[in-house]
């Protein structure tokens, strides 16, 4: 299956050889993710694998571009949602990005499994305490269960 991604071009990738090197690194990292995702049988297993791989590999810091997330392995919510969206789409799973930059300056994904939509907030599940645990507080929750006010209070 061919999978494509868009790399935002910033000043540090102004030269063609720098862009090519960045694209090569991104493609290598994506191939590593997809090798594990493609080994899953069901869409539910794929979504769980995407969630877990992202939590295992990425530190919650300041990255927003796909390069930051995949190569530097650091992200804030924008980076998490962009990578989740890319991986889910590449795995054939319907999802989209939701943003609330007016009130909470946050973003998350919506995922469709078995005809139902669920909230997936990988940023909210990031183990920022560094204990290596995987959290599922914001994994596949309904809109009724997802209280953005409670989440925002935990960010303070």
N, C-alpha and C positions, 0 to 999 in steps of 0.2 A: 504494500500500500504506500503510495506517495503521500508525504505529509509536508506541508509548507509552513514557513513562519515568516513574519515580517520583522526585520531588525531596524529599530529607529537609528538613524545616523546622527551621531553627536560629534562634536569637535574632535574627540580623541580617536575617531574612526574616519577622519577626513581623507586619509590616503587610502587608495584602493587596496594596497596589500594589507593594511590594518583591518579594513572591512572584511576582506577575504579570510584573514586569520580568525577574526571574531566569528564569522559565519561557520567556519570549520569547527571551532570549539563548541558553538551552539548545536550544530548538527550532531556532534559526538555525544554531547550530554543528552540530547533528545533521544538518540538511539539507545542510550543506556536506560532511560526511563521506559521507552516503548518495549524494550526487550522483556522487562518485568511485567508491564501492563498487558502485553499481548499473550503472555503465558496464562493469564486469568481466563476462566471460562465464561462466566456471566457478566453482565453489565454491572451488577452489584459488586462483584469481586473487583472489577476494574476500577470502579469509583473508590472503593476502600483502598486499593493499591495506590492509586494516585494520591489520595489524602495522606496515607502513611509514608510514602516515599518523600513527599514534599516536607513533611514534618521531620523525617529522619535527616534530610539533606540540607535544609535551608534554615538559616538563623534569622530571627526577626530583628532586622536593623533598618537599613535605609534604602535598599535597592528597589528600583521601580521598573527597570528595563528587563527584557528577557535575558540580555547578557548578564546583568547584575544577578538575576535569580539563578540562572543555570550555571554560569561560570564562576562567579564570585560566591554563589550560594548564600545570598543575603537578600532580604526583601522586607517591604512593608506591605500593607494590604493590596496596593495596586499591583505589585509584583506577584503576590500570591494569586490574585484573581486572574491575572493575565496568563500565568503558567497553567493554572487549573483549567482555564478555558481552552487553551491550546491543547493540553493533553486529553481532556475529555472529548473535544471535537475530533482529534486525531484517532481516538479510540471508538468513534462512532456513537458517542453519548450526547444527547441533547442537553445543552446548558447555555446559560447566558450570565452576564455580569450585571449586578445591581450596585448602584452608587448612591450614597447619601452624604455628599460633600457639603451640603448646606448646614446640617445640624451636627453631625457626628464626625465628619471627615473620614468616612469609612466605606469600604466596598466588600462585597461577598458574591458568591455565585448561587444561582438557582440551577438545580439538576433535575431532569425528568427521568424517573425510573418506573417502569411498569405503568405508565400513564399518569403518574402523580408527580407533582413538583415539590422539591424539598430544598431547603436552604443548606448551603455548604459554606461554612466560614472557616477556612483553613487557618487564617490569621488568628482567629479566636482560639483555635486549638493548639497553637504553637506553644511548646513547653519552654517559655521564656526563662524559667528557673534553671534550665540546663540539666535537669535530672535524668534526661533520656527517656522519660515516659511519653507514651502517645496518649493524647487526650481526645475525647469524642464528645465534648460538651456541645459543640456547634456542628456536629456531623449529621447530615440528613435529618434536620428537624423541620417540623411544619412551621408555617408562618405564625400560628398561634403560640407555639413553644418558644419562638425566637423573640426575645425581648431586647430590642436594641438599646433601650434605656439601661437595663441591667448590664449589658455588655459595655456600654460607654462608661458607666461608673467604674467598671473594672480596669478601664484604661487609665483612669486618673491616678 
